[in-house]
Structures are given as structure tokens and as C-alpha cells.
């Protein structure tokens, strides 16, 4: 449903990458595949969005990249979470849960909330 053309927020991709890497190192294709599977194919992160996000995250010190061999015996760059990335993941997760709860509450409201004073 969502793709790079739909303007998936940069921060959402970063949070999902951090989540996947919290379980251990993974190459870019594996990260993208996990995001699709974990979101029941709602989010499809294309190479043109994923790799710039990975490079930004390396520059920020949240992840590190290194070459290795994938399950299908191909050379691939694997990314792993740094301690700074783990802290960032925890902060972003807290913020995302707070925001998503607030938005869900608003869009599922069945009654107009009563404000303290009319404007």
C-alpha cells in the first residue's frame, strides 16, 4: 500500500530499521523483506529509500556496516546496531508509541471531545 511514492516518513523507516537490527545484524535486502513481512505488506521500502536511510543512520552513528556473506552465499553489506543506535531505538519507540496512541484515539473517537473552554 505505502511505497516511496506515498511518502513514507523518513523517521518511520529509520525506526523500523532500528527495530530489525535490535535482533542482530542484517543486510539491506533482509531488512526490507522483514519490514514488508512485519507490516503484512503494507509498507514496501524500495532501495531508493532504504539505502539512503541506512547511510544516514551510519553517519549518525546509530548503525555500523561491514561486509559478509548472505544465506544464499553472496557478498552483502551487513548492518548492526551500535550502543547509540540502541538508545535511539528506545527513544524513538517511546515517541512512536505515544504518537500512534494519540492519533488512534483521535481518529477512532465517536464523540466530540469537550474542551475546557469554547474558542
C-alpha positions as CSV (number, residue, x, y, z in Angstrom):
1,X,0.0,0.0,0.0
2,X,2.6,2.5,1.0
3,X,5.8,2.9,-1.1
4,X,8.4,5.5,-1.6
5,X,5.9,7.3,-3.8
6,X,3.4,7.5,-1.0
7,X,5.9,9.5,1.1
8,X,6.5,7.1,4.0
9,X,8.1,9.2,6.6
10,X,11.9,9.0,6.9
11,X,11.6,8.5,10.7
12,X,9.3,5.6,10.3
13,X,11.8,3.8,8.0
14,X,14.6,4.5,10.5
15,X,12.6,3.2,13.4
16,X,11.8,0.0,11.6
17,X,15.4,-0.5,10.6
18,X,16.5,0.1,14.2
19,X,13.9,-2.5,15.3
20,X,15.1,-5.1,12.9
21,X,18.7,-4.6,13.9
22,X,17.8,-4.8,17.6
23,X,17.6,-8.6,16.9
24,X,21.0,-8.8,15.3
25,X,22.9,-7.9,12.1
26,X,21.2,-8.0,8.7
27,X,21.9,-6.9,5.2
28,X,19.7,-4.3,3.3
29,X,17.6,-6.8,1.4
30,X,16.9,-8.7,4.6
31,X,15.8,-5.5,6.3
32,X,13.5,-4.6,3.5
33,X,12.0,-8.1,3.4
34,X,11.4,-8.0,7.2
35,X,9.7,-4.7,7.0
36,X,7.3,-6.0,4.3
37,X,6.6,-9.2,6.3
38,X,6.3,-7.4,9.7
39,X,3.8,-4.9,8.3
40,X,1.8,-7.5,6.3
41,X,3.0,-5.9,3.0
42,X,1.5,-2.5,4.0
43,X,5.0,-0.9,3.9
44,X,7.3,-1.6,0.9
45,X,10.6,0.1,1.4
46,X,12.3,0.4,-2.0
47,X,16.1,0.6,-2.5
48,X,15.9,4.3,-3.3
49,X,14.5,4.9,0.2
50,X,16.2,2.2,2.2
51,X,19.9,2.7,1.3
52,X,19.8,6.5,1.8
53,X,18.3,5.8,5.3
54,X,21.0,3.3,6.1
55,X,23.7,5.7,5.0
56,X,22.2,8.5,7.2
57,X,22.0,6.2,10.1
58,X,25.7,5.2,9.7
59,X,26.6,8.9,9.6
60,X,24.6,9.5,12.8
61,X,26.5,6.6,14.5
62,X,23.3,4.5,15.1
63,X,24.5,1.6,13.0
64,X,27.7,0.2,11.5
65,X,28.2,-1.6,8.3
66,X,30.5,-4.4,7.3
67,X,30.9,-6.9,4.5
68,X,29.8,-10.5,5.0
69,X,28.2,-13.4,3.2
70,X,24.4,-13.8,3.0
71,X,22.4,-17.0,3.4
72,X,22.5,-17.5,-0.4
73,X,26.3,-17.3,-0.3
74,X,26.5,-13.8,-1.8
75,X,28.7,-10.9,-0.6
76,X,26.5,-8.4,1.2
77,X,26.9,-5.4,3.5
78,X,25.5,-6.3,6.9
79,X,24.4,-3.6,9.3
80,X,24.4,-3.8,13.1
81,X,23.1,-1.6,15.9
82,X,25.6,0.5,17.9
83,X,25.1,1.4,21.6
84,X,24.0,4.9,20.4
85,X,21.6,3.2,18.0
86,X,20.1,1.1,20.8
87,X,19.5,4.3,22.8
88,X,18.0,6.0,19.7
89,X,15.7,3.0,19.2
90,X,14.4,3.2,22.7
91,X,13.7,6.9,22.4
92,X,12.1,6.6,19.0
93,X,10.0,3.7,20.2
94,X,8.7,5.6,23.2
95,X,7.8,8.6,21.0
96,X,6.2,6.5,18.3
97,X,4.0,4.6,20.8
98,X,2.9,7.9,22.4
99,X,2.1,9.5,19.0
100,X,0.4,6.5,17.5
101,X,-1.8,6.0,20.6
102,X,-2.8,9.7,20.4
103,X,-3.6,9.6,16.7
104,X,-5.5,6.3,17.1
105,X,-7.5,7.8,20.0
106,X,-8.4,10.8,17.8
107,X,-9.3,9.0,14.6
108,X,-11.4,6.4,16.4
109,X,-13.3,9.0,18.6
110,X,-17.0,8.6,18.4
111,X,-17.9,11.8,20.3
112,X,-16.6,15.3,20.0
113,X,-14.3,15.9,23.0
114,X,-15.5,18.6,25.4
115,X,-12.8,21.3,25.6
116,X,-12.2,23.3,28.7
117,X,-13.5,26.5,27.1
118,X,-15.1,27.3,23.7
119,X,-12.9,29.3,21.3
